[in-house]
Amino acid sequence: MASGRQRHILFVEHDKNALSATTAKLERLGYNVTAETESLTALRTFSEEPDRFDLAVLDHGIDELSGLELARRFRRIRPGFPVLLYTGHLDTPSAKQLEAAGIGFVIPKPATLKKLAAAVQRALGEPAKSKP
């Protein structure tokens, strides 16, 4: 946690079971999570209060807007905003596509609590914690 407040993650995942399980993991790690299943709803939520969030964790295969496109739009609203792509797709975007979308971190799913913690901490620029 930085600045004496709990970090807030916007998590977008199309699969409701995966959304629930990963939200629980993120909350267990001490993060406040706003979870969305639809990309357009997530975009609206983010655009209404972009400074409310410290990180977005995006599924690559969400509806309407892909994780890449959603990341691009988030970063147009708030340049430099950190985004972690959480994907189970074998066709993970290329490094060039990720860079163009402003995605600095990718984690394959499903991820263990330890791997998820490490990826989120790295994306947030937090020091690694010994045990989640």
C-alpha positions as CSV (number, residue, x, y, z in Angstrom):
1,M,0.0,0.0,0.0
2,A,1.3,3.4,-0.9
3,S,0.4,6.9,0.4
4,G,-1.4,5.4,3.4
5,R,-4.3,4.1,1.4
6,Q,-5.4,0.8,-0.1
7,R,-4.5,0.4,-3.8
8,H,-7.5,0.1,-6.1
9,I,-7.6,-2.3,-9.1
10,L,-10.1,-2.3,-11.9
11,F,-10.4,-5.9,-13.0
12,V,-12.1,-6.8,-16.3
13,E,-12.8,-10.4,-17.0
14,H,-15.6,-11.9,-19.2
15,D,-15.9,-15.2,-17.4
16,K,-17.9,-14.8,-14.2
17,N,-16.2,-17.7,-12.4
18,A,-12.7,-16.5,-13.2
19,L,-13.8,-13.0,-12.2
20,S,-15.0,-14.1,-8.9
21,A,-12.0,-16.3,-8.2
22,T,-9.4,-13.7,-9.2
23,T,-11.2,-10.9,-7.4
24,A,-11.1,-13.0,-4.2
25,K,-7.3,-13.5,-4.8
26,L,-6.7,-9.8,-5.3
27,E,-8.8,-8.9,-2.2
28,R,-6.9,-11.5,-0.2
29,L,-3.7,-9.7,-1.2
30,G,-5.1,-6.5,0.3
31,Y,-6.3,-4.7,-2.8
32,N,-9.6,-2.9,-3.2
33,V,-11.2,-4.3,-6.5
34,T,-13.8,-3.1,-8.8
35,A,-14.7,-6.0,-11.0
36,E,-16.5,-5.8,-14.4
37,T,-17.5,-8.4,-17.0
38,E,-18.1,-5.9,-19.8
39,S,-15.5,-3.7,-21.4
40,L,-17.8,-0.8,-22.2
41,T,-19.0,-0.7,-18.6
42,A,-15.4,-0.8,-17.4
43,L,-14.5,2.0,-19.8
44,R,-17.4,4.1,-18.4
45,T,-16.4,3.3,-14.8
46,F,-12.8,4.3,-15.5
47,S,-13.7,7.5,-17.5
48,E,-15.9,8.8,-14.7
49,E,-13.2,8.6,-12.0
50,P,-9.8,7.7,-13.6
51,D,-7.8,8.8,-10.6
52,R,-9.7,6.3,-8.4
53,F,-7.7,3.4,-9.8
54,D,-4.1,2.5,-9.4
55,L,-4.0,-0.4,-11.9
56,A,-6.2,-2.2,-14.5
57,V,-6.0,-6.0,-14.8
58,L,-7.6,-6.8,-18.2
59,D,-8.6,-10.1,-19.7
60,H,-7.4,-10.2,-23.3
61,G,-10.6,-11.8,-24.7
62,I,-13.3,-9.6,-23.3
63,D,-16.4,-8.5,-25.2
64,E,-16.9,-5.4,-27.4
65,L,-13.3,-4.0,-26.8
66,S,-10.3,-6.3,-26.5
67,G,-8.0,-6.0,-23.6
68,L,-5.6,-4.2,-25.9
69,E,-8.2,-1.7,-27.1
70,L,-9.4,-1.1,-23.5
71,A,-5.9,-0.4,-22.4
72,R,-5.4,2.1,-25.2
73,R,-8.5,3.9,-24.2
74,F,-7.6,4.0,-20.5
75,R,-4.2,5.4,-21.4
76,R,-5.8,8.1,-23.6
77,I,-7.8,9.2,-20.6
78,R,-4.9,8.9,-18.1
79,P,-1.5,8.7,-19.8
80,G,1.0,6.4,-18.0
81,F,-1.8,4.4,-16.3
82,P,-0.4,0.9,-15.5
83,V,-2.2,-2.0,-17.2
84,L,-1.6,-5.7,-16.7
85,L,-2.9,-8.1,-19.3
86,Y,-4.2,-11.3,-17.8
87,T,-4.7,-13.9,-20.5
88,G,-5.4,-17.5,-21.1
89,H,-5.1,-17.1,-24.9
90,L,-2.4,-18.9,-26.7
91,D,-2.2,-16.1,-29.2
92,T,-0.9,-13.5,-26.7
93,P,-0.3,-10.2,-28.5
94,S,3.3,-9.4,-29.7
95,A,5.6,-7.2,-27.7
96,K,5.0,-4.5,-30.3
97,Q,1.2,-4.7,-29.9
98,L,1.5,-4.6,-26.1
99,E,3.8,-1.6,-26.2
100,A,1.5,0.2,-28.6
101,A,-1.4,-0.4,-26.2
102,G,0.7,0.7,-23.2
103,I,0.6,-2.7,-21.5
104,G,3.8,-3.2,-19.6
105,F,2.9,-6.5,-18.0
106,V,1.4,-9.8,-19.0
107,I,0.5,-12.8,-16.8
108,P,-0.9,-16.1,-18.0
109,K,-4.0,-17.4,-16.4
110,P,-4.8,-19.1,-14.3
111,A,-2.2,-17.7,-11.9
112,T,-1.3,-18.9,-8.5
113,L,-1.8,-16.4,-5.7
114,K,2.0,-15.9,-5.5
115,K,2.4,-15.3,-9.2
116,L,-0.6,-12.9,-9.3
117,A,0.8,-11.0,-6.3
118,A,4.3,-10.7,-7.9
119,A,2.8,-9.4,-11.2
120,V,0.5,-6.9,-9.5
121,Q,3.3,-5.6,-7.3
122,R,5.6,-5.3,-10.2
123,A,3.0,-3.4,-12.3
124,L,2.3,-1.1,-9.3
125,G,6.0,-0.6,-8.7
126,E,5.6,-2.0,-5.2
127,P,8.4,-3.9,-3.4
128,A,7.9,-7.6,-3.4
129,K,6.3,-9.0,-0.3
130,S,7.6,-12.1,1.3
131,K,4.4,-14.1,1.5
132,P,0.9,-13.3,0.1
